[in-house]
């Protein structure tokens, strides 16, 4: 059994932004871009806190929001007290996102999470890579591990049926 790797799934990219043409108090944001780094605004600053999740893509929007909050708190502590968190999608254009409270971002991330396609084995959100296997092309899995686990579970379910059929053939 060799799992098949496919591209797809939602991504959420965390970056610090200084929006052009907007007052500093309003345009200094930690942005969560739906669709990944290709859909982030172009006013991105260099990643200063990568260990907190800045400059990274997430398949779970809740993790992206928690990373953005951690980066925002670090930025505030480093001397930028008006930093805020914003969520949105540019659709490939330049569109400053409307800043939200931490609680609003967390609630929105929960809403998005509920609607995301999930792994048919572990129920985690599907990331940019999805997997399948020969016994069930319609199912999608978040990892090679989940695809293999599902494959062997299906094989074990088939085993009693195969044994029963073989016994009937013998009799």
C-alpha positions in Angstrom: 0.0 0.0 0.0 1.4 3.3 -1.0 -0.5 6.4 0.0 -1.1 9.0 -2.8 -0.1 12.6 -2.0 -2.4 15.3 -3.4 -2.3 19.1 -3.1 -5.2 21.0 -1.6 -6.6 22.2 1.8 -6.9 25.6 3.4 -3.9 27.5 4.8 -3.7 30.4 7.2 -0.5 32.6 7.1 0.6 34.7 10.0 2.7 37.9 9.3 3.4 41.3 10.8 2.2 44.1 8.5 2.6 47.9 8.3 -0.2 48.8 6.0 0.7 51.5 3.5 -1.5 54.6 3.4 -3.0 53.9 6.8 -2.2 55.7 10.1 0.3 53.8 12.1 -2.1 53.2 15.0 -4.5 51.6 12.6 -2.1 49.9 10.1 0.2 48.1 12.5 -1.2 44.6 12.5 -0.4 40.9 12.9 -2.3 39.5 9.9 -3.9 36.1 9.4 -4.3 35.6 5.7 -6.8 33.0 4.5 -5.2 31.0 1.6 -1.7 31.1 2.8 1.3 33.4 2.1 0.2 34.0 -1.5 -2.9 35.9 -0.1 -1.1 38.0 2.5 -0.8 41.7 2.0 2.5 43.0 0.4 3.3 45.3 3.4 4.8 42.4 5.3 7.7 43.0 7.7 10.5 40.5 8.1 9.8 37.7 10.6 11.0 38.7 14.0 9.3 36.0 16.0 9.3 32.8 13.9 9.3 30.6 17.0 5.9 32.1 17.9 4.5 31.3 14.4 5.3 34.5 12.5 5.9 33.8 8.8 4.3 30.3 9.0 1.3 28.7 7.4 -1.2 26.7 9.5 -3.9 24.3 8.4 -5.9 24.9 11.7 -7.2 28.5 11.9 -7.3 28.3 15.7 -3.5 27.6 15.8 -3.0 30.5 13.4 -5.0 32.9 15.7 -3.1 31.7 18.8 0.2 32.3 17.0 -0.9 35.7 15.8 -1.9 36.7 19.4 1.5 35.5 20.7 3.3 37.6 18.0 1.1 40.6 18.7 1.8 40.4 22.4 5.6 40.1 21.7 5.4 43.1 19.4 3.5 45.2 22.0 6.1 44.2 24.6 8.9 45.2 22.2 7.6 48.8 22.0 4.6 48.8 19.6 1.7 49.2 22.0 -0.9 49.8 19.2 -0.3 46.5 17.4 -3.5 44.6 16.6 -4.6 41.3 15.1 -6.5 41.2 11.8 -8.0 38.3 9.7 -9.0 38.2 6.1 -8.2 37.3 2.5 -6.8 39.6 -0.2 -7.9 37.4 -3.0 -4.5 38.2 -4.5 -5.0 42.0 -4.3 -3.9 44.5 -1.6 -6.7 44.9 1.0 -5.9 46.0 4.5 -7.8 43.8 7.0 -10.0 45.2 9.7 -8.4 44.7 13.1 -10.4 42.6 15.6 -10.2 41.8 19.3 -8.4 38.6 20.3 -11.8 37.2 21.3 -13.4 38.0 17.9 -10.5 36.4 16.1 -10.8 33.2 18.3 -14.5 33.0 17.7 -14.0 33.5 13.9 -11.3 30.8 13.9 -13.7 28.4 15.6 -16.4 29.1 12.9 -13.9 28.5 10.1 -12.6 25.4 11.8 -16.0 23.8 11.9 -16.4 24.3 8.1 -13.0 23.0 7.1 -12.7 19.6 5.4 -11.3 17.1 7.9 -9.1 14.0 7.8 -11.3 10.9 7.4 -9.2 9.1 10.0 -8.3 11.6 12.8 -10.6 14.5 12.0 -7.8 17.1 12.0 -8.2 19.8 9.3 -6.7 18.9 5.9 -3.5 20.8 5.2 -2.0 21.8 1.9 -1.1 18.1 1.3 -3.8 15.4 1.4 -3.4 11.7 1.0 -5.5 8.8 -0.2 -5.1 5.0 -0.7 -6.1 2.3 -3.2 -9.1 0.9 -1.2 -10.9 4.2 -0.9 -10.1 7.0 -3.4 -13.0 9.2 -2.1 -11.5 9.6 1.4 -8.9 12.2 2.2 -6.3 12.0 4.9 -4.0 14.7 6.5 -0.9 12.5 6.5 0.6 9.3 5.2 0.2 7.8 8.6 -3.6 8.4 8.7 -3.9 7.0 5.1 -2.0 3.8 6.1 -3.9 3.4 9.3 -7.2 3.7 7.5 -6.0 1.3 4.8 -5.1 -1.4 7.3 -8.4 -0.9 9.2 -10.3 -1.5 6.0 -8.2 -4.6 5.3 -8.9 -6.0 8.8 -12.7 -5.4 8.2 -12.4 -7.4 4.9 -10.7 -10.3 6.5 -13.7 -12.0 8.2 -15.7 -11.8 5.0 -12.8 -13.3 3.0 -12.5 -16.2 5.5 -16.2 -16.8 5.4 -16.2 -16.9 1.6 -13.2 -19.3 1.6 -14.9 -21.7 4.1 -18.1 -21.7 1.9 -15.9 -22.6 -1.2 -14.3 -25.5 0.7 -17.6 -26.9 1.9 
